Amino acid sequence: MRKYFTLFSLKKRILAILLVISFIFCALVVRLFVIQIINGNDLQLRATDQWTRDLSIVAPRGTIYDSTGATLAVSYTTYNVYVRAREVTMPSQVAYTLSQLLDLDFASVYEKVTKRSVSEVLIKMQVDGQTAEQIYNEKLDGVYLAETSDRYYPNGNLLTQVLGFISVDNIGQTGIEAYYNDLLKGIDGYSYVQSDLQGKEIGGSLRYYVQATAGDSLTLTIDSKMQLILEEALEQIMTEQTPKGVAGLIMNAKTGEILALSNKPSFDLNDVPRDDLETLFDQSRIKIVTDVYEPGSTFKILTVAAALEEGLCSLDDTFYCPGYRIIDGERIRCWKTIGHGNQTLEEAFANSCNCCFMDLALRLGVDKFYEYMEKFGLGQKTGVDIAGEASGILMDKSQVRTVDLARMGFGHAVAVTPIQLLTAVASIVNGGTYNIPKLLSLITEEDGDVTTIDTEVKSKNIVSKSTSEIVNYLLECAENKTGKYTFVEGYNVGGKTGTAQKYNENGGIDQGKYISSFIGTYPADDPEYIVFIMVDEPGAGAYYGSIVAAPYGKIVFTNLFEYLGEEKQDESVEVKYVTMPDLVGLSLAEAGSRLKALNLYYELDGEGEFVTDQLPPPNTMVQEGTTVVLIT
């Protein structure tokens, strides 16, 4: 028995061998499972990559349309030229031909053509179809063409910032092209050919072609005719007022749809200044969305709306303006340093009296004031579909002093983006609904499926309908100073101007630098359109919003009515013109009296008692109700 069960018995040896074989078999099964099942797809792709050479076929980007169906951006086919050096049999001839047809340096091309250490090298991107056809007809060994696409903008420098541009590899860089890049870019295709170990094409081998899928087409809320009207007015401002920059917007007050949007200077989208990055970055930004500023008097629309909604003022209220208020020991002056005297709310709004709006802010108090600022969307992004939107700047509520609150009442000590301010104004004048502003209207997929982008309502009842009606009445009276329908002859337009000082890098006032603005509404009693004009550092002498912004808002409205075919609300209205008198050397009281007799209004630049200059100059024909500037 002891001999039969020894370690070296025959049965134990057979059992051990069987166990080893079983273990090896199981290990092989597991390994095959890992290779074929778990890692199978990855290994197959790696093998395919070794056996083949591929060329990417860039998908054409989707077309961008305006709201009327006009084409704003379209893709067209171009080609990338590649060389596989190992397949080139006559490198000198190939290098010479390509350098001639593509206008490239021969030595540089020859170096790439003879670089056998890499399987494939790019010679040039985005070659036009005619040149690509010439290269194809040369039948050059080792030279390949890959289909790609480039972008063409039919309107050149129209909508520069809104549309944006793409990179050489077809990726959106700014504007709509960047924000909706995932929708526009499509899915790239590929062309495969089997190759040997050295990367040379195997003659008679199989070829594979995966077609590219075009990107979705987008329809914007933009109306290109309105855009042209706006941009022509902005160009006129650049010429006549010589500012650092200018921006404008036309918005549908009831839906939040952006109908036109631009800032100048700009550039032609078909000739992007890529060699000047500073200029490119500055002129590509949509400054109405990305930049903050101290709004000045246009902010008074928000202050009066909040006060009216809280029942803290009415059209029957009167306010006294001696030219200043002393708050927390600080003297805060009205723009009219001699004061406006006694005035109703309507008159104070039309006069843009700082003292009145300091009083309204103080009546509201910090808590209520900030409650309404939050309702109006200040200090937060609107959600507009534009990249780089800023949030604006509001002081920490716990740090706000009484004097700070007073300044906020007339649009100082607060920083907003224009889109924030305009969205808030739209929500006030449209009856109280806060609509998120938007640029995208429709998405059309390649198979024809259409997705409508509905207006998104952030919140309702920002203010009551009665408050909205009173604010609209105040805006109407503010611009039609000599009677109803006189700002734009025969049309019921409302509006408010603003002038704000700029601040330097150290937080101090930048002397002599201003931002002038105008917000206009139409029809004034139930606005559908809002027009905004902002002039950054006007350089022609005047800087008040009523002088350098409002007249161009009038031009935009006039051309807009013509385009829309709007009939006048009152055909009998006649706008009268008067000759600007020579006021230099007169006392302020005498100059004011002469202007009042001519139905002209004035704003002051300086705190002296005598007029030293005036804008416009003597003998200029001006419309009754125009605001002029007296420099004292």
C-alpha positions as CSV (number, residue, x, y, z in Angstrom):
1,M,0.0,0.0,0.0
2,R,2.8,2.4,0.8
3,K,4.4,1.7,-2.5
4,Y,1.2,2.3,-4.5
5,F,0.6,5.8,-3.1
6,T,4.2,7.1,-3.5
7,L,4.7,10.6,-4.9
8,F,6.2,9.2,-8.1
9,S,3.5,6.7,-8.9
10,L,2.2,6.6,-12.5
11,K,-1.3,7.8,-11.6
12,K,-0.2,10.9,-9.8
13,R,2.1,11.9,-12.6
14,I,-0.8,11.5,-15.1
15,L,-3.1,13.6,-12.8
16,A,-0.5,16.3,-12.5
17,I,0.0,16.5,-16.3
18,L,-3.8,16.7,-16.8
19,L,-4.1,19.5,-14.3
20,V,-1.3,21.5,-16.0
21,I,-2.9,21.0,-19.4
22,S,-6.3,22.1,-18.0
23,F,-4.8,25.2,-16.4
24,I,-3.0,26.2,-19.7
25,F,-6.2,25.5,-21.6
26,C,-8.3,27.7,-19.2
27,A,-5.7,30.4,-19.4
28,L,-5.8,30.4,-23.2
29,V,-9.6,30.5,-23.1
30,V,-9.5,33.5,-20.8
31,R,-6.9,35.2,-22.9
32,L,-8.8,34.6,-26.1
33,F,-12.0,36.0,-24.4
34,V,-10.1,39.1,-23.4
35,I,-8.6,39.6,-26.8
36,Q,-11.7,38.8,-28.9
37,I,-14.5,39.9,-26.7
38,I,-13.3,42.6,-24.4
39,N,-10.5,44.2,-26.5
40,G,-11.7,43.0,-29.8
41,N,-13.0,46.3,-31.2
42,D,-10.0,48.3,-30.0
43,L,-7.6,45.8,-31.5
44,Q,-9.5,45.7,-34.8
45,L,-9.3,49.5,-35.0
46,R,-5.6,49.4,-34.3
47,A,-5.1,46.8,-37.0
48,T,-7.2,48.7,-39.5
49,D,-5.1,51.8,-38.7
50,Q,-1.9,49.8,-39.6
51,W,-3.4,48.3,-42.7
52,T,-4.9,51.4,-44.1
53,R,-4.2,55.1,-44.8
54,D,-7.1,57.5,-44.4
55,L,-7.9,61.1,-45.4
56,S,-10.5,63.1,-43.4
57,I,-13.5,64.5,-45.3
58,V,-14.5,67.6,-43.4
59,A,-18.3,68.0,-43.1
60,P,-19.7,71.2,-44.5
61,R,-21.0,73.5,-41.7
62,G,-24.7,74.3,-41.6
63,T,-26.0,77.4,-43.4
64,I,-27.0,80.4,-41.3
65,Y,-30.1,82.4,-42.3
66,D,-31.8,85.5,-41.1
67,S,-35.4,85.6,-40.1
68,T,-36.5,86.5,-43.7
69,G,-34.6,83.5,-45.2
70,A,-31.7,85.5,-46.5
71,T,-28.3,83.6,-46.3
72,L,-25.8,85.0,-43.8
73,A,-23.2,82.3,-43.8
74,V,-22.6,79.4,-46.2
75,S,-20.0,76.7,-46.7
76,Y,-18.3,75.8,-50.0
77,T,-16.0,72.9,-50.9
78,T,-12.2,73.3,-50.7
79,Y,-9.4,70.7,-50.6
80,N,-6.4,70.0,-48.4
81,V,-3.3,68.8,-50.3
82,Y,-1.3,65.9,-48.8
83,V,1.8,64.0,-49.8
84,R,2.9,60.5,-48.9
85,A,6.6,60.7,-49.5
86,R,7.1,56.9,-49.7
87,E,4.9,56.8,-52.8
88,V,6.6,59.8,-54.6
89,T,8.7,58.5,-57.5
90,M,9.8,61.9,-58.9
91,P,10.2,64.3,-55.9
92,S,11.7,67.2,-57.8
93,Q,8.8,67.2,-60.3
94,V,6.2,66.9,-57.6
95,A,7.7,69.7,-55.5
96,Y,8.0,72.0,-58.5
97,T,4.5,71.4,-59.7
98,L,2.9,71.9,-56.2
99,S,5.0,75.0,-55.5
100,Q,3.9,76.6,-58.7
101,L,0.2,75.7,-58.5
102,L,-0.1,76.5,-54.8
103,D,2.3,79.5,-54.7
104,L,4.6,78.0,-52.2
105,D,8.4,78.0,-51.7
106,F,10.0,75.2,-53.7
107,A,12.6,74.3,-51.0
108,S,9.9,74.0,-48.3
109,V,7.7,71.7,-50.5
110,Y,10.7,69.6,-51.6
111,E,11.6,69.0,-47.9
112,K,8.1,67.7,-47.2
113,V,8.0,65.6,-50.4
114,T,11.2,63.8,-49.5
115,K,10.4,63.4,-45.8
116,R,10.0,59.6,-45.7
117,S,10.2,59.4,-41.9
118,V,6.5,60.2,-41.7
119,S,3.7,58.5,-43.6
120,E,1.9,61.6,-44.6
121,V,2.5,65.4,-44.6
122,L,0.1,68.3,-45.2
123,I,1.2,70.7,-48.0
124,K,-1.6,73.3,-47.9
125,M,-5.2,73.6,-46.5
126,Q,-8.3,75.0,-48.1
127,V,-7.2,75.0,-51.8
128,D,-10.0,76.2,-54.1
129,G,-11.7,73.7,-56.5
130,Q,-10.1,75.0,-59.7
131,T,-6.5,74.6,-58.3
132,A,-7.4,71.2,-56.9
133,E,-8.6,70.1,-60.3
134,Q,-5.3,71.2,-61.8
135,I,-3.4,69.2,-59.3
136,Y,-5.6,66.1,-59.9
137,N,-5.0,66.4,-63.6
138,E,-1.2,66.3,-63.1
139,K,-1.6,62.6,-61.8
140,L,1.3,63.1,-59.4
141,D,2.3,59.9,-57.5
142,G,1.9,60.2,-53.7
143,V,-0.2,63.4,-53.9
144,Y,-3.7,63.2,-52.4
145,L,-6.6,65.6,-52.1
146,A,-8.9,65.6,-49.1
147,E,-12.3,67.3,-49.4
148,T,-12.9,70.0,-46.8
149,S,-14.9,73.3,-46.6
150,D,-14.5,77.0,-46.0
151,R,-17.0,79.7,-45.0
152,Y,-18.3,82.5,-47.1
153,Y,-20.3,85.5,-45.7
154,P,-22.3,87.2,-48.5
155,N,-22.7,90.4,-46.6
156,G,-19.0,90.9,-45.7
157,N,-18.7,93.2,-42.7
158,L,-22.4,93.1,-41.8
159,L,-23.1,91.2,-38.6
160,T,-19.3,90.8,-37.9
161,Q,-19.7,90.1,-34.2
162,V,-23.0,88.2,-34.3
163,L,-21.9,85.7,-36.9
164,G,-18.3,85.4,-35.9
165,F,-15.8,83.4,-37.9
166,I,-14.2,79.9,-38.0
167,S,-10.6,78.7,-37.8
168,V,-8.7,77.1,-40.7
169,D,-9.8,73.7,-39.4
170,N,-13.5,74.6,-39.6
171,I,-14.1,75.2,-35.9
172,G,-16.1,78.2,-34.8
173,Q,-14.1,80.9,-33.0
174,T,-16.5,83.7,-32.1
175,G,-20.1,84.7,-32.3
176,I,-22.8,82.2,-33.5
177,E,-20.2,80.1,-35.2
178,A,-18.6,79.4,-31.8
179,Y,-21.7,79.3,-29.6
180,Y,-23.5,76.8,-31.8
181,N,-20.5,75.1,-33.1
182,D,-21.7,71.6,-32.1
183,L,-24.9,72.1,-34.2
184,L,-23.2,73.7,-37.2
185,K,-20.1,71.5,-37.5
186,G,-21.7,68.2,-38.7
187,I,-19.9,64.8,-38.6
188,D,-16.7,64.4,-40.6
189,G,-16.3,61.5,-43.2
190,Y,-13.3,59.5,-44.2
191,S,-11.7,57.9,-47.2
192,Y,-9.6,54.7,-46.6
193,V,-7.2,52.9,-48.8
194,Q,-5.2,49.7,-47.9
195,S,-1.5,50.0,-47.6
196,D,1.6,47.9,-47.1
197,L,4.0,47.9,-44.1
198,Q,5.8,51.0,-45.4
199,G,2.5,52.9,-45.9
200,K,2.4,52.6,-49.7
201,E,-1.0,52.0,-51.3
202,I,-1.6,48.4,-52.4
203,G,-2.7,48.5,-56.0
204,G,-6.1,46.9,-56.7
205,S,-6.9,46.9,-53.0
206,L,-10.3,47.8,-51.5
207,R,-11.2,51.5,-50.9
208,Y,-13.6,52.6,-48.3
209,Y,-15.6,55.9,-48.3
210,V,-17.6,57.2,-45.4
211,Q,-19.6,60.3,-46.4
212,A,-19.6,63.4,-44.2
213,T,-22.8,64.5,-42.7
214,A,-23.5,68.3,-43.0
215,G,-24.2,70.3,-39.9
216,D,-27.6,71.7,-38.9
217,S,-28.7,75.0,-40.5
218,L,-29.7,77.8,-38.2
219,T,-32.3,80.5,-38.6
220,L,-31.6,83.6,-36.5
221,T,-34.0,86.2,-35.1
222,I,-31.9,88.8,-36.9
223,D,-33.5,90.8,-39.8
224,S,-30.7,91.7,-42.2
225,K,-32.5,94.8,-43.5
226,M,-32.9,96.1,-39.9
227,Q,-29.2,95.2,-39.3
228,L,-28.2,97.3,-42.3
229,I,-30.3,100.2,-41.0
230,L,-28.6,100.0,-37.7
231,E,-25.1,99.6,-39.0
232,E,-25.4,102.5,-41.4
233,A,-26.4,104.7,-38.5
234,L,-23.4,103.4,-36.4
235,E,-21.0,104.1,-39.3
236,Q,-22.5,107.7,-39.5
237,I,-21.7,108.1,-35.8
238,M,-18.2,106.9,-36.3
239,T,-17.7,109.5,-39.0
240,E,-19.4,112.5,-37.4
241,Q,-18.7,112.0,-33.7
242,T,-15.3,110.3,-34.0
243,P,-15.8,108.1,-31.0
244,K,-13.6,105.3,-29.7
245,G,-16.4,102.9,-30.5
246,V,-20.2,102.7,-30.9
247,A,-22.7,99.9,-30.4
248,G,-26.4,99.4,-31.2
249,L,-29.3,97.0,-30.9
250,I,-32.9,96.6,-32.1
251,M,-34.9,94.2,-29.9
252,N,-38.5,92.9,-29.9
253,A,-39.7,94.1,-26.5
254,K,-42.5,91.5,-26.4
255,T,-40.5,88.4,-27.2
256,G,-36.8,89.3,-26.4
257,E,-35.8,88.5,-30.0
258,I,-32.7,90.4,-31.1
259,L,-33.5,91.9,-34.5
260,A,-30.2,93.7,-35.1
261,L,-27.0,93.9,-33.1
262,S,-23.6,95.5,-33.9
263,N,-20.6,97.4,-32.6
264,K,-18.1,99.4,-34.6
265,P,-15.3,99.4,-35.7
266,S,-15.6,96.0,-37.3
267,F,-14.0,93.9,-40.1
268,D,-15.0,91.9,-43.2
269,L,-15.7,88.3,-42.2
270,N,-14.2,87.2,-45.5
271,D,-10.9,88.9,-44.7
272,V,-10.3,88.3,-40.9
273,P,-7.3,90.2,-39.6
274,R,-5.6,87.2,-38.0
275,D,-2.2,88.8,-38.0
276,D,-3.4,91.5,-35.5
277,L,-4.7,89.6,-32.6
278,E,-5.3,92.6,-30.4
279,T,-7.6,94.2,-33.0
280,L,-9.2,90.9,-33.8
281,F,-10.1,90.3,-30.2
282,D,-11.4,93.8,-29.6
283,Q,-13.5,94.0,-32.8
284,S,-14.9,90.4,-32.3
285,R,-16.4,91.0,-28.9
286,I,-20.2,91.7,-28.7
287,K,-19.7,94.6,-26.3
288,I,-23.4,95.0,-25.6
289,V,-23.1,91.6,-23.9
290,T,-19.5,91.3,-22.7
291,D,-18.7,94.8,-21.4
292,V,-20.1,96.6,-18.3
293,Y,-20.6,100.4,-17.9
294,E,-22.2,102.9,-15.6
295,P,-25.5,103.6,-17.4
296,G,-26.3,107.0,-16.2
297,S,-29.8,108.4,-16.9
298,T,-31.1,105.5,-18.9
299,F,-31.1,103.6,-15.5
300,K,-33.8,106.1,-14.3
301,I,-36.4,104.0,-16.1
302,L,-35.7,101.2,-13.6
303,T,-35.8,103.4,-10.6
304,V,-39.1,105.1,-11.4
305,A,-40.7,101.7,-12.3
306,A,-39.7,100.3,-8.9
307,A,-41.0,103.4,-7.1
308,L,-44.3,103.4,-9.0
309,E,-44.8,99.7,-8.4
310,E,-44.3,100.2,-4.6
311,G,-46.7,103.1,-4.6
312,L,-44.0,105.5,-3.5
313,C,-44.7,108.1,-6.2
314,S,-47.3,109.1,-8.8
315,L,-47.8,111.5,-11.6
316,D,-49.2,114.0,-9.1
317,D,-46.0,114.1,-7.0
318,T,-43.8,117.2,-7.2
319,F,-40.1,117.4,-6.5
320,Y,-37.9,120.4,-5.8
321,C,-34.4,120.6,-7.3
322,P,-32.0,123.3,-6.1
323,G,-29.2,121.8,-8.2
324,Y,-27.9,119.4,-5.6
325,R,-28.7,117.1,-2.6
326,I,-26.5,116.8,0.5
327,I,-26.5,113.2,1.7
328,D,-24.3,111.7,4.4
329,G,-22.4,115.0,4.3
330,E,-21.6,114.7,0.6
331,R,-22.9,117.2,-2.0
332,I,-24.3,115.4,-5.0
333,R,-25.2,117.8,-7.8
334,C,-27.8,117.5,-10.5
335,W,-26.5,117.9,-14.0
336,K,-28.2,121.3,-14.1
337,T,-26.2,123.0,-11.3
338,I,-28.6,125.9,-11.1
339,G,-31.4,123.5,-10.4
340,H,-34.8,122.7,-12.0
341,G,-36.9,124.2,-9.3
342,N,-40.4,122.7,-8.6
343,Q,-41.4,120.0,-11.1
344,T,-43.8,117.2,-11.5
345,L,-42.7,113.5,-11.9
346,E,-43.4,113.9,-15.6
347,E,-41.2,117.0,-15.8
348,A,-38.5,115.6,-13.6
349,F,-38.3,112.5,-15.9
350,A,-38.2,114.6,-19.0
351,N,-35.6,116.9,-17.4
352,S,-33.6,113.8,-16.2
353,C,-33.3,115.5,-12.8
354,N,-30.9,113.7,-10.6
355,C,-32.4,115.1,-7.4
356,C,-35.8,113.5,-8.2
357,F,-34.3,110.1,-8.7
358,M,-32.1,110.4,-5.5
359,D,-35.4,111.0,-3.7
360,L,-37.1,107.9,-5.3
361,A,-34.2,105.7,-4.4
362,L,-34.2,106.8,-0.8
363,R,-37.9,106.2,-0.6
364,L,-37.4,102.7,-1.8
365,G,-34.6,102.0,0.7
366,V,-31.7,99.5,0.2
367,D,-33.7,96.3,0.7
368,K,-36.5,97.2,-1.7
369,F,-34.1,98.8,-4.2
370,Y,-32.1,95.6,-4.3
371,E,-35.2,93.4,-4.5
372,Y,-36.2,95.2,-7.7
373,M,-32.7,95.1,-9.1
374,E,-32.8,91.3,-8.7
375,K,-36.2,91.2,-10.4
376,F,-34.9,93.3,-13.3
377,G,-32.0,90.8,-13.7
378,L,-29.1,93.1,-12.6
379,G,-26.0,91.5,-11.2
380,Q,-26.7,88.3,-13.1
381,K,-26.5,87.0,-16.7
382,T,-29.6,87.3,-18.8
383,G,-29.0,83.9,-20.5
384,V,-28.7,85.3,-24.0
385,D,-27.2,82.8,-26.5
386,I,-23.9,84.7,-26.9
387,A,-20.6,83.6,-25.4
388,G,-18.8,85.7,-22.9
389,E,-21.8,87.4,-21.2
390,A,-20.8,89.4,-18.2
391,S,-22.9,89.6,-15.0
392,G,-22.6,93.3,-14.2
393,I,-21.6,94.7,-10.9
394,L,-23.7,95.5,-7.9
395,M,-22.3,96.6,-4.5
396,D,-22.7,94.2,-1.7
397,K,-26.0,95.2,-0.1
398,S,-24.6,95.2,3.4
399,Q,-22.0,97.7,2.3
400,V,-24.4,100.2,0.7
401,R,-24.5,103.6,2.4
402,T,-27.3,106.1,2.0
403,V,-25.1,108.2,-0.3
404,D,-24.4,105.1,-2.5
405,L,-28.1,104.3,-2.8
406,A,-28.8,107.9,-3.8
407,R,-26.3,107.7,-6.6
408,M,-27.7,104.4,-7.8
409,G,-31.0,106.0,-8.2
410,F,-29.8,108.0,-11.2
411,G,-27.5,105.3,-12.6
412,H,-24.2,105.8,-10.9
413,A,-22.4,103.5,-8.5
414,V,-23.8,100.5,-10.5
415,A,-22.4,98.7,-13.5
416,V,-24.5,96.8,-16.0
417,T,-24.2,95.3,-19.5
418,P,-26.3,97.0,-22.1
419,I,-28.2,93.7,-22.7
420,Q,-29.1,93.5,-19.0
421,L,-30.4,97.1,-19.0
422,L,-32.4,96.6,-22.3
423,T,-33.9,93.3,-21.1
424,A,-35.0,95.0,-17.9
425,V,-36.5,98.0,-19.8
426,A,-38.3,95.6,-22.2
427,S,-39.8,93.7,-19.2
428,I,-41.1,97.0,-17.8
429,V,-42.5,98.5,-21.0
430,N,-44.1,95.3,-22.3
431,G,-46.4,94.9,-19.3
432,G,-44.1,93.1,-16.9
433,T,-42.9,89.9,-18.6
434,Y,-39.2,89.2,-18.5
435,N,-38.2,87.4,-21.7
436,I,-34.7,85.9,-22.0
437,P,-33.1,87.6,-25.1
438,K,-32.2,85.3,-27.9
439,L,-30.6,85.1,-31.4
440,L,-31.6,81.6,-32.5
441,S,-35.1,81.0,-33.9
442,L,-35.0,77.6,-35.8
443,I,-32.8,74.6,-36.2
444,T,-33.1,72.7,-39.4
445,E,-31.4,69.3,-39.6
446,E,-30.0,67.8,-42.8
447,D,-33.0,65.4,-43.1
448,G,-35.3,68.4,-43.0
449,D,-36.6,68.1,-39.4
450,V,-37.2,71.6,-37.9
451,T,-36.9,72.6,-34.3
452,T,-38.5,75.9,-33.2
453,I,-36.7,77.7,-30.3
454,D,-39.6,79.1,-28.3
455,T,-39.3,82.3,-26.3
456,E,-38.2,81.5,-22.8
457,V,-39.8,83.4,-20.0
458,K,-37.6,83.9,-17.0
459,S,-40.3,85.3,-14.8
460,K,-43.6,87.2,-15.1
461,N,-45.2,90.2,-13.4
462,I,-41.9,92.1,-12.9
463,V,-44.2,95.2,-12.7
464,S,-47.9,95.6,-13.0
465,K,-49.6,96.7,-16.2
466,S,-50.5,100.0,-14.7
467,T,-46.9,100.7,-13.8
468,S,-45.9,99.7,-17.3
469,E,-48.4,102.2,-18.8
470,I,-47.2,105.1,-16.7
471,V,-43.5,104.4,-17.6
472,N,-44.5,104.3,-21.3
473,Y,-46.2,107.6,-20.9
474,L,-43.1,109.1,-19.2
475,L,-40.9,107.8,-22.0
476,E,-43.3,109.3,-24.6
477,C,-43.3,112.7,-22.9
478,A,-39.5,112.7,-22.5
479,E,-38.7,112.5,-26.2
480,N,-41.7,114.4,-27.7
481,K,-40.9,117.7,-25.9
482,T,-42.9,120.0,-28.3
483,G,-46.0,117.8,-28.6
484,K,-47.1,114.3,-29.4
485,Y,-45.4,112.5,-32.3
486,T,-42.7,115.1,-32.8
487,F,-39.5,113.1,-32.0
488,V,-40.0,111.3,-35.3
489,E,-42.6,113.3,-37.2
490,G,-46.0,111.6,-37.0
491,Y,-44.9,108.5,-35.1
492,N,-45.4,107.7,-31.4
493,V,-41.9,107.1,-30.2
494,G,-40.8,107.2,-26.6
495,G,-37.2,107.3,-25.2
496,K,-34.6,108.3,-22.7
497,T,-31.0,109.4,-23.1
498,G,-28.1,108.9,-20.7
499,T,-24.6,110.3,-20.2
500,A,-22.1,108.6,-17.9
501,Q,-18.5,109.3,-16.9
502,K,-15.9,106.6,-17.4
503,Y,-13.6,105.3,-14.8
504,N,-9.9,104.6,-15.1
505,E,-7.9,101.5,-14.0
506,N,-7.5,102.9,-10.5
507,G,-11.3,103.3,-10.0
508,G,-11.2,107.1,-10.4
509,I,-13.2,109.2,-12.8
510,D,-11.5,109.4,-16.2
511,Q,-11.8,113.1,-16.9
512,G,-13.2,114.1,-20.3
513,K,-14.3,110.5,-21.2
514,Y,-18.0,109.7,-21.4
515,I,-20.4,107.0,-22.6
516,S,-23.5,108.5,-24.2
517,S,-26.6,106.4,-24.9
518,F,-30.2,106.4,-26.1
519,I,-33.0,104.0,-25.5
520,G,-36.1,104.4,-27.8
521,T,-39.4,102.5,-27.8
522,Y,-42.1,102.1,-30.4
523,P,-45.1,102.4,-30.3
524,A,-44.7,104.4,-27.1
525,D,-48.0,103.3,-25.6
526,D,-47.4,99.6,-26.2
527,P,-43.8,99.0,-27.4
528,E,-42.9,96.3,-29.8
529,Y,-39.5,97.6,-30.7
530,I,-36.6,98.9,-28.6
531,V,-33.7,100.7,-30.2
532,F,-30.4,101.2,-28.3
533,I,-27.5,103.4,-29.3
534,M,-24.3,103.7,-27.2
535,V,-21.4,106.0,-28.1
536,D,-18.1,105.4,-26.3
537,E,-15.9,108.5,-25.8
538,P,-17.4,110.8,-28.5
539,G,-14.7,113.1,-29.8
540,A,-16.5,115.8,-31.7
541,G,-17.0,118.2,-28.8
542,A,-20.4,117.2,-27.3
543,Y,-20.9,114.2,-25.1
544,Y,-24.4,114.3,-23.9
545,G,-26.7,111.4,-24.9
546,S,-29.3,113.9,-26.2
547,I,-26.7,115.3,-28.6
548,V,-24.5,112.4,-29.8
549,A,-26.9,109.4,-29.4
550,A,-30.5,110.4,-29.7
551,P,-30.3,112.0,-33.2
552,Y,-29.0,108.7,-34.6
553,G,-31.7,106.8,-32.8
554,K,-34.1,109.0,-34.6
555,I,-32.4,108.1,-37.9
556,V,-32.7,104.4,-37.1
557,F,-36.5,104.8,-36.3
558,T,-37.1,106.8,-39.4
559,N,-35.6,104.2,-41.7
560,L,-37.1,101.4,-39.7
561,F,-40.6,102.8,-40.3
562,E,-39.9,103.1,-44.0
563,Y,-38.8,99.4,-44.1
564,L,-41.8,98.2,-42.1
565,G,-44.2,100.3,-44.1
566,E,-45.5,101.8,-40.9
567,E,-48.1,104.5,-41.4
568,K,-47.9,107.7,-39.4
569,Q,-50.2,107.9,-36.4
570,D,-50.9,111.6,-37.1
571,E,-50.4,113.0,-40.6
572,S,-51.1,116.5,-39.4
573,V,-48.0,116.8,-37.2
574,E,-45.5,119.3,-38.6
575,V,-42.0,119.6,-37.2
576,K,-40.7,123.1,-37.2
577,Y,-37.1,124.2,-37.5
578,V,-35.5,127.3,-36.0
579,T,-32.1,129.0,-36.4
580,M,-29.7,128.5,-33.5
581,P,-28.9,131.9,-32.0
582,D,-25.5,133.2,-31.0
583,L,-25.4,132.8,-27.2
584,V,-21.7,133.2,-26.5
585,G,-21.0,136.0,-24.0
586,L,-24.6,136.0,-22.6
587,S,-25.5,135.2,-19.0
588,L,-26.9,131.7,-18.4
589,A,-30.2,133.2,-17.5
590,E,-30.4,135.3,-20.7
591,A,-29.3,132.4,-22.9
592,G,-31.8,130.1,-21.3
593,S,-34.6,132.6,-21.9
594,R,-33.8,133.0,-25.6
595,L,-33.7,129.2,-26.1
596,K,-37.0,128.8,-24.3
597,A,-38.6,131.3,-26.7
598,L,-37.5,129.1,-29.6
599,N,-38.8,125.9,-28.0
600,L,-35.2,124.6,-27.5
601,Y,-33.9,122.8,-24.4
602,Y,-30.3,122.9,-23.1
603,E,-27.9,121.0,-21.0
604,L,-24.9,122.6,-19.2
605,D,-21.2,121.8,-19.4
606,G,-19.6,123.8,-16.6
607,E,-20.7,125.7,-13.6
608,G,-20.0,129.3,-14.7
609,E,-22.5,132.1,-15.1
610,F,-21.7,133.1,-18.7
611,V,-21.8,131.1,-21.9
612,T,-18.3,130.6,-23.4
613,D,-19.3,128.2,-26.2
614,Q,-22.3,126.4,-27.6
615,L,-23.3,123.3,-29.6
616,P,-24.5,123.4,-32.3
617,P,-22.8,126.7,-33.4
618,P,-24.8,129.8,-34.3
619,N,-27.0,129.9,-37.5
620,T,-27.4,126.1,-37.5
621,M,-30.9,124.9,-38.4
622,V,-32.3,122.7,-35.6
623,Q,-35.7,121.1,-34.9
624,E,-37.9,122.6,-32.2
625,G,-37.5,120.6,-29.0
626,T,-33.9,119.8,-29.7
627,T,-31.5,119.8,-26.7
628,V,-28.4,121.9,-27.2
629,V,-25.3,122.3,-25.1
630,L,-24.2,125.5,-23.4
631,I,-20.6,125.6,-22.2
632,T,-20.1,128.0,-19.3
